[in-house]
Amino acid sequence: MRIGAMKGLALGALVMAAGGCSDSEMGDVRLQLAARAPASVVSGEPGQLAVTSGADEIVVSEVALVLRKVRLDGAPTASCPEDAEGDSPCAELRLGPALFQLPLDEGAEPVLTAAVPVGTYSALKFQLHRPTNANEDADFVADNPEFEGISIRVLGTYNGADFEFASDLTEVEEVTFPEAVEVATEGELPLTLLVDVAGWFANEAGTGLVNPDEANDGGPFESLVERQIRESFRAFHDGDVDGAAD
C-alpha cells in the first residue's frame, strides 16, 4: 500500500499535552516538516527530489519516517517533572508511533499542532521507531503492514533504475535549536524539523552517490547511510514556513 498523504493519517491532528500538567499555562506549538535545506543543490519535478553528484543521480519520489515520543526538551518544572527516561511528558507533541511523509518540494509543511506548557525549550526530541506487531504498535502495523520492522522507507530511482530503501534504524534523536525557543500563551510557535535527505546517499568521498539498494539491511553501505541519516536532522523557529531558520 502506498503511503497516503500525512494529512490523512496524523497531519492536522490536534494533540493535547499529557496528563499531570493541568495546573500549567499552555501555549500552542506548530510542527512543520521539510526535506530540502535551502542551500542544497537539488531539483526535480513537483513532488520529487533529484540529487546529482559526479556521474550519479538519485530521484526520490517518497520518504517516510515512523516516529514516536515527539516532544520539546527543556528544563522541567514542578508541575511537569522528568520521567524515568529523562523526558518531560507534558511537552509532548505526538506520542505515536505515527507515520510522517516528508514533503519533497521546497519549503516546510505543517503537520500537527499541540498544546504544551509555556516556557523555554532547547531541543526537539523524538525516536526513530521500528514498529512490531505487538503491544502499542499493533494498531499501527494493522493500518500500515508494509512498515512492520521498518522505521524509514525511501522510494525512487538510482541512475534510472527503481530502488526501495528500508531501514530498521531505531534510536532517540535530540536536535538542539540554534537558539532556545519560547512557548507563550499568546500566538503559535512555528517549529520546523528539517530532514536533509540530499546527503543520505552520498559516497564516503563525496564524489558520487551510492546505490540505495546496497544500503539495505546487510548491504555494504548500510552503516554509511545510517550515519548520514543521523546527521541530517535540524530543528529551528520558522515563522515564514520556508524551511530555513528565521
C-alpha positions in Angstrom: 0.0 0.0 0.0 1.4 3.4 -1.0 1.7 5.8 1.9 -1.1 8.3 1.9 -0.7 12.0 2.5 0.1 12.6 6.1 -2.9 14.8 6.3 -5.0 11.6 6.1 -3.0 9.9 8.9 -1.6 12.2 11.5 -1.3 15.6 9.9 -3.6 18.2 11.2 -4.2 16.3 14.4 -4.6 18.4 17.5 -2.6 16.6 20.1 -3.1 17.9 23.7 -0.4 17.7 26.3 -0.2 14.6 28.5 -1.9 14.5 31.9 -0.4 15.7 35.1 0.1 19.3 33.8 -3.3 20.7 34.3 -2.0 23.5 36.5 0.4 24.8 33.9 -0.4 27.6 31.5 -0.4 26.2 28.0 0.7 27.5 24.6 0.4 26.2 21.0 3.3 24.8 19.0 3.0 24.0 15.3 5.4 21.4 14.0 6.4 21.5 10.3 8.5 19.1 8.2 10.9 19.9 5.4 13.3 17.8 3.3 15.2 20.4 1.4 17.8 22.6 3.0 17.8 26.0 1.3 21.5 25.6 0.3 21.1 22.0 -1.1 21.8 21.5 -4.8 18.6 19.6 -5.6 16.0 19.7 -8.3 13.2 17.5 -9.6 9.6 17.6 -10.8 7.0 18.7 -8.3 6.7 16.2 -5.6 10.2 14.8 -6.3 13.7 15.5 -5.1 16.6 14.9 -7.5 20.2 14.8 -6.3 23.2 14.7 -8.6 26.8 14.1 -7.6 29.5 13.2 -10.1 28.0 10.9 -12.7 25.2 9.7 -10.4 21.7 10.8 -10.0 19.0 9.8 -7.4 15.4 10.9 -7.9 13.4 10.5 -4.7 9.7 10.2 -5.0 8.8 9.2 -1.5 10.4 9.4 2.0 8.5 8.2 5.1 9.6 8.1 8.7 8.0 6.3 11.7 8.4 8.4 14.8 7.2 8.2 18.4 7.6 10.3 21.5 7.9 13.6 19.6 8.4 16.3 22.2 10.1 19.5 23.2 13.0 19.3 25.6 13.9 21.8 28.3 14.2 22.4 32.0 11.4 20.5 33.9 9.1 22.4 36.1 7.5 21.4 39.4 4.2 20.6 37.6 5.9 18.8 34.8 8.9 16.8 36.1 11.1 14.5 34.0 10.0 10.8 33.8 12.3 7.8 34.3 13.7 8.3 30.7 14.6 11.9 31.3 11.7 13.3 29.3 9.1 15.8 30.3 5.8 14.2 29.1 3.9 17.5 29.4 5.8 18.9 26.4 4.8 16.0 24.2 3.7 16.9 20.7 2.9 13.3 19.5 3.1 10.0 21.3 2.9 7.8 18.3 4.0 5.6 16.7 3.0 7.8 13.7 3.8 7.8 10.0 5.3 11.0 8.7 5.7 11.5 4.9 8.3 14.2 4.1 7.3 16.9 1.6 9.8 16.9 -1.2 9.0 20.3 -2.6 10.7 23.5 -1.4 9.6 24.9 2.0 8.1 23.3 5.0 4.7 21.6 5.5 2.7 21.9 8.8 1.9 18.5 10.2 0.4 18.9 13.6 -0.4 21.4 16.4 -0.1 20.6 20.1 -0.5 22.5 23.4 2.4 22.4 25.8 3.3 24.2 29.0 4.6 27.7 28.5 8.4 28.1 29.0 11.8 27.9 27.3 12.8 24.8 25.3 16.2 24.0 23.9 15.6 21.0 21.6 13.2 18.8 19.7 13.4 15.2 20.8 11.9 12.1 19.0 12.5 8.4 18.5 13.0 6.8 15.1 10.9 3.7 15.7 10.8 0.3 14.2 7.3 -0.9 14.8 6.5 -4.5 15.6 3.1 -6.2 15.6 3.0 -6.2 19.4 1.8 -4.1 22.3 1.2 -0.4 21.4 2.4 -0.9 17.8 -0.3 -3.5 16.9 -2.8 -0.9 15.6 -0.2 1.0 13.7 1.1 -2.2 12.0 -2.5 -3.3 11.2 -3.0 0.1 9.4 0.5 0.1 7.8 1.6 -3.5 7.4 4.4 -2.6 5.0 6.1 -0.7 7.8 6.3 -3.7 10.2 10.0 -3.7 11.2 10.8 -0.6 9.2 11.4 2.9 10.5 12.4 4.7 7.3 11.5 4.0 3.7 12.6 5.8 0.5 11.4 5.1 -3.0 12.9 6.4 -6.2 15.4 5.8 -8.9 19.2 5.4 -8.9 20.7 6.2 -12.3 17.4 5.4 -13.9 16.7 2.1 -12.1 14.0 1.8 -9.4 15.1 1.2 -5.8 13.4 0.8 -2.4 15.5 1.6 0.6 14.2 0.4 4.0 15.9 0.8 7.4 15.2 -0.6 10.8 17.2 2.2 12.5 15.8 2.7 16.0 17.2 5.4 18.3 16.3 8.6 20.1 17.4 11.8 18.3 17.8 15.1 20.3 18.0 18.0 17.9 19.2 21.2 19.6 17.7 24.5 18.4 20.2 27.2 17.3 18.6 29.4 19.9 16.2 28.5 22.7 12.5 28.9 21.8 9.8 30.4 24.0 6.3 28.9 24.2 3.8 31.6 25.3 0.1 31.7 26.0 -0.5 34.0 23.0 0.2 33.1 19.4 1.5 29.9 18.0 5.2 28.8 17.9 6.2 27.5 14.4 9.0 25.0 14.5 10.4 23.1 11.5 12.2 19.7 11.6 14.4 19.7 8.5 15.5 16.2 7.3 18.2 17.0 4.7 17.6 13.9 2.5 20.0 15.2 -0.2 23.0 13.9 1.8 21.7 10.5 2.8 23.2 8.5 -0.1 26.5 10.4 -0.7 29.5 8.2 -1.0 32.3 8.4 1.5 34.5 10.7 -0.6 31.6 13.0 -1.6 32.3 12.4 -5.3 29.2 10.5 -6.2 26.1 8.6 -4.8 25.8 5.0 -3.6 23.1 2.7 -4.8 20.3 2.8 -2.1 19.6 -0.9 -2.7 23.1 -1.6 -1.4 22.3 0.3 1.8 19.6 -2.0 2.9 20.0 -4.4 5.8 23.3 -6.2 5.5 24.4 -4.2 2.4 27.9 -2.7 2.1 26.6 0.9 2.5 24.2 0.3 5.4 26.3 1.8 8.1 27.4 4.8 6.0 23.8 5.7 5.1 22.5 5.2 8.6 25.3 7.6 9.9 24.3 10.2 7.3 20.7 9.9 8.2 21.5 10.6 11.9 23.5 13.7 10.9 20.7 15.1 8.7 18.3 16.4 11.3 17.9 20.1 12.1 15.2 22.0 14.1 14.5 25.7 14.3 12.0 28.5 14.5 10.4 29.0 11.1 7.7 31.6 11.0 7.5 32.0 7.2 7.4 28.2 6.6 10.3 28.3 4.1 12.4 25.5 5.6 15.1 27.9 6.9 15.8 29.2 10.3 14.4 32.7 11.0 
